Amino acid sequence: MNDFYVYILAYPDGRVFYVGKGTANRIIDHEREARNGGNSERCTTIRDIWAQDGQVLKRKLYQNLSEQDALAIESVLIDLFDRANLANGQSGHKQVPTLPKRKAPKKESPRIIGYKSHSYVKDGLYFEDCEPIYEEVAV
């Protein structure tokens, strides 16, 4: 079945701090975990955003995927956004090869500069369904 998706969690300014894959309501589980005292770096980041009266931006980037495709895309996105800048506990999943590291100067992850979106509140949580627009990065 193709019910997997790949998503990101981002700061209110659009900087991505987490890349994940999931099904059903996985995208909101992290905020529930943070609200219930989770002690991961991801939960700490979420609580820091809330402490500044911000809202975590949640985006499903790819949907209707097989689990294998979702794992591969998640791994590539973790490499794209640079694992060092993310609150992910691992660099994708071990059964999926990651991209080789390039010998290039370290640069910032592509920044999301806007969205084509609509927003809504469900079960007390804020959502925006949309497609991110990334700033162009010089190569």
N, C-alpha and C positions, 0 to 999 in steps of 0.2 A: 504494500500500500504506500501511496505517496502522501502521507499526512505529516511529514516533518517540515520544519522551517528553520531558517538561520536568522538570528536577530542580533541586535546590538543594544546596549544600554549606554547612554551618554549623559554628560553633564548638561545643565541648562544652556550652555554656550555651544553645544554640539560636539565637544570633544568626546570621543568614544573611550569608555573605560572597561567595557566587557563585550566579548563576542561569544555567542552560544548557539546551540541547536536544541530544538525541542519539538514537542507536540502539545496539543491542547493548550493549557494555560501556563506552560512553563515560563513564558516571558514575564509573568507577574509573580512567580514563586520567590524570586530574589528579594522583592520588597516585603513579602510576607515573612521571609526568613530574617531580614533586617529588623522588622518590627518586633519579632519574637526573640531578639537578642543574639542572633547569629554572630560569630566572631571572625568571619572571613574578611579578607581585604575588601571584597566586593560589598559586603554588608556595611563595613565601616565607611566606605565611600558613599553608599546610599544614605546612611545616617548623617554624614557630613553635609550632603546636598540638602537634606531636609532641615538641618540645623540652620541653614542660611535661607530658609523659606523658599527653597528651590524645589523643582520637580524633576525626577529622573525621566529622561526622554527614552522611550522604548520604540524600536523600529524593527519590523519584520522585513528583512532585505530580500529573502528568497523564500517562496512557499511551494507547496505541493511537490516536495522532494522525497526521494527514497532516503532511508537512513544513511546508506553509503554515500549518496551525493551530498547530503547535509553535512556529514563528517568531513568530506573533502573540502567543501566550500568553507566550513568553519575554520579548518586548518589553514587554508590560504588566507582568509581574512585576518586571522591572528598574526600571521607573518606580515601581511600588508600593514596592519596597524602597529606593528612592532610589539612583541610580547612584553618588552620592558615598560611600555606605557599602559599596559592593561592590568586589570585585577583578576585575570584568569589564573586558575590554579595550575593549569598545564597548557602546553603549546599544542592544542588540538588533541587528537586521540592517536595513540601509538600505532594502530593498525593502518593509519593513513600517512603516507610520506608527506613531509613538509617541504616547502621550497628551499633550495640551497641558499645559504646566506651569501649576499653579494659583498664584495670588497669595496663598498662605497662609504663616503662619510655619513655618519648618522644624521638623519633629518627627522623632522617632526612628521607624525602621521598625517595623512590627508585630513583636512578639517572640513567638517560639514558646514556649509555656509547658508543653507536654506533647505526648504522642503516643499514638495507639492503635497498638501495634506488636508485632513480634517481632524478635529479633536472631539473627544467625548469622555464622559465619566461613567465607569461601570464598577459596581461593587465598591464604591468609594475610591477607586484608583483612576488616575488620569491617563488617557491614551491618546496617541496621535497615530493614525494610520496614514502612511505616506511613503514617498520615495525620496531618499536624501539627494541633495545636490552638493557635490564636493568642490572645494576650491582647487584650481589647477595648480599642480606642483611642478616646478621646473626640474627637469631631469639632468 
